[in-house]
């Protein structure tokens, strides 16, 4: 069987990919202002379900962009998500990316409390005293602990990106976050992942400053 490839120059591959995504979405209506995020999640995963399962609280995107411009930092629940976020772009506004999952004190506290490291890492994040955006792509226990910390008035995130993937308490933890007053971007259901968490962060950064040199 002869396979025919599209003749696309390297610099045009991303542009062509987004053209295909737009074509395949057809008449699908996306929430105004969220198109970049939804399409980038589809681009990252090749999964068009994100056009339906990504949920945004009112003005979540605008509030997140404003927080980033004012120096908000991002806390993730995996080193993979941390690695995938464009730290150079975030640093332009004074923000940093944190992941405490490998920290010895987090591991020790998790063992003492009989909890997951993700739970303990949320407690550590709450002590930072900085404006924070949380990008959770793996551990539903991180979302559950954030829900508890919010209700205990110990933390007030500028945004929670709730996209853990899996089967145990994943759906429930996302619904809990959507029941708070905190701005959120949540992938309802079982789908998500660290790559999606990083993708959403990068989409927000890209919406602020899309100069290509910045993304090399």
C-alpha positions in Angstrom: 0.0 0.0 0.0 1.4 3.4 -1.0 1.3 6.0 1.8 1.0 9.6 0.8 2.3 12.2 3.2 1.3 15.8 3.3 4.1 18.1 2.1 4.3 20.5 5.1 7.3 22.5 6.1 8.6 22.1 9.7 7.5 25.6 10.7 4.1 25.1 9.3 3.3 21.8 11.1 1.6 23.4 14.1 -0.3 25.8 11.9 -1.6 22.9 9.8 -2.5 20.9 12.9 -4.7 23.7 14.2 -6.3 24.0 10.8 -7.2 20.3 10.9 -8.5 20.7 14.5 -10.7 23.7 13.4 -12.0 21.8 10.4 -12.9 18.7 12.4 -14.6 20.7 15.1 -16.9 22.0 12.3 -19.9 23.8 13.7 -19.0 22.9 17.3 -19.5 26.1 19.4 -16.8 26.7 22.1 -17.1 29.2 24.9 -15.8 32.5 23.7 -12.3 33.1 25.2 -11.6 29.4 25.8 -10.9 28.4 22.2 -7.1 28.5 22.5 -7.1 26.3 25.6 -9.6 23.7 24.2 -7.8 23.5 20.8 -4.4 23.1 22.5 -5.7 20.3 24.7 -6.9 18.6 21.5 -3.6 19.3 19.8 -1.7 17.7 22.8 -3.9 14.6 23.0 -5.5 14.2 19.6 -8.7 13.7 21.7 -11.7 15.8 20.6 -13.6 14.9 23.8 -11.9 18.0 25.3 -14.2 20.1 23.3 -17.0 18.8 25.5 -15.5 17.9 28.8 -13.5 21.0 29.6 -15.4 23.1 32.0 -14.7 26.7 32.9 -16.0 28.7 35.8 -17.2 32.2 34.9 -14.2 34.4 33.7 -11.7 31.8 34.8 -9.4 32.5 31.8 -9.4 36.2 32.3 -8.8 35.9 36.1 -5.9 33.4 35.5 -4.3 35.7 32.9 -4.5 38.6 35.3 -3.0 36.6 38.1 -0.1 35.5 35.9 0.6 39.0 34.8 0.7 39.9 38.5 3.3 37.3 39.3 1.3 34.2 40.3 3.2 31.0 40.7 2.1 27.6 39.5 2.1 24.4 41.7 1.9 21.0 40.0 1.4 17.5 41.4 4.0 15.9 39.1 7.5 16.6 37.9 6.3 15.8 34.4 3.8 18.7 34.5 6.5 21.0 35.9 8.9 20.1 33.2 6.2 20.7 30.5 5.3 24.3 31.6 7.2 27.1 29.9 9.1 28.5 32.9 10.8 31.1 30.8 7.5 32.6 29.7 6.1 32.5 33.3 9.3 34.1 34.7 8.7 37.1 32.5 6.0 38.1 34.9 7.8 37.1 38.1 6.2 33.6 38.6 7.8 30.2 39.3 6.7 26.6 38.9 6.8 24.4 42.0 6.4 20.6 42.5 7.0 19.3 46.0 6.3 15.7 45.3 10.0 14.6 45.6 10.7 16.7 48.7 11.9 14.7 51.7 9.7 16.7 54.2 6.7 15.9 52.0 7.5 12.2 51.9 8.0 12.2 55.7 4.7 14.1 56.4 2.8 11.8 54.1 4.1 8.7 55.9 3.4 10.2 59.3 -0.2 11.2 58.3 -0.9 8.1 56.3 -1.7 10.2 53.3 -0.4 10.5 49.8 2.5 12.7 48.9 0.1 14.7 46.7 -2.0 15.6 49.8 1.1 16.6 51.8 2.5 18.7 48.9 -0.8 20.7 48.9 -0.2 21.5 52.6 3.3 22.6 51.8 2.0 24.8 48.9 -0.5 26.4 51.3 2.4 27.7 53.4 4.2 29.5 50.5 2.4 32.7 51.1 2.3 33.5 47.4 -0.4 34.0 44.8 -0.9 30.5 43.4 -2.4 28.6 40.4 -2.7 24.8 40.9 -2.2 22.5 37.9 -3.3 19.0 39.0 -2.9 16.4 36.3 -2.4 13.2 38.2 -3.6 12.9 41.8 -7.2 13.3 42.8 -6.1 13.4 46.4 -4.4 16.7 45.6 -7.8 18.1 44.5 -9.5 16.7 47.6 -7.0 18.3 49.9 -7.3 21.6 48.0 -11.0 21.4 48.5 -10.5 20.9 52.3 -7.9 23.8 52.5 -10.2 26.1 50.7 -13.1 25.3 53.1 -10.7 25.7 56.0 -9.8 29.2 54.7 -6.2 28.2 54.6 -5.7 28.9 50.9 -7.4 30.9 48.2 -6.0 29.9 44.7 -6.4 32.2 41.8 -7.1 29.2 39.6 -7.3 25.4 39.9 -6.6 23.4 36.8 -8.2 20.1 37.8 -7.4 17.4 35.2 -6.2 14.3 37.0 -6.6 11.1 34.9 -7.8 7.7 36.2 -10.6 5.8 37.9 -10.5 6.1 41.7 -12.1 9.3 43.0 -11.1 11.1 39.9 -14.6 12.2 38.8 -15.6 13.0 42.4 -12.6 15.1 43.2 -13.2 17.2 40.1 -16.8 17.8 41.0 -15.7 18.9 44.5 -13.5 21.6 43.0 -16.4 22.7 40.8 -18.4 23.2 43.9 -16.1 25.8 45.4 -16.0 29.5 44.7 -12.5 29.3 43.3 -11.9 29.9 39.6 -11.4 26.5 37.8 -10.7 24.8 34.5 -11.7 21.2 35.0 -11.8 18.2 32.6 -15.0 16.6 33.7 -14.9 12.8 33.8 -11.9 10.4 33.8 -9.7 12.1 31.2 -6.8 14.4 31.8 -3.1 13.9 32.7 0.1 15.9 33.4 0.5 16.7 29.8 -3.0 18.3 29.8 -2.2 20.2 33.0 0.9 21.6 31.4 -0.8 22.3 28.2 -3.5 24.5 29.8 -0.8 26.5 31.7 1.1 27.0 28.4 -2.1 28.0 26.6 -2.7 30.7 29.2 0.8 31.9 28.8 0.6 31.8 25.1 -2.6 33.9 25.2 -0.6 36.6 27.0 2.4 36.6 24.8 2.5 34.5 21.6 5.9 35.7 20.3 7.3 32.5 18.8 10.9 33.2 20.0 9.6 33.0 23.5 8.4 29.4 23.1 11.6 27.9 21.8 
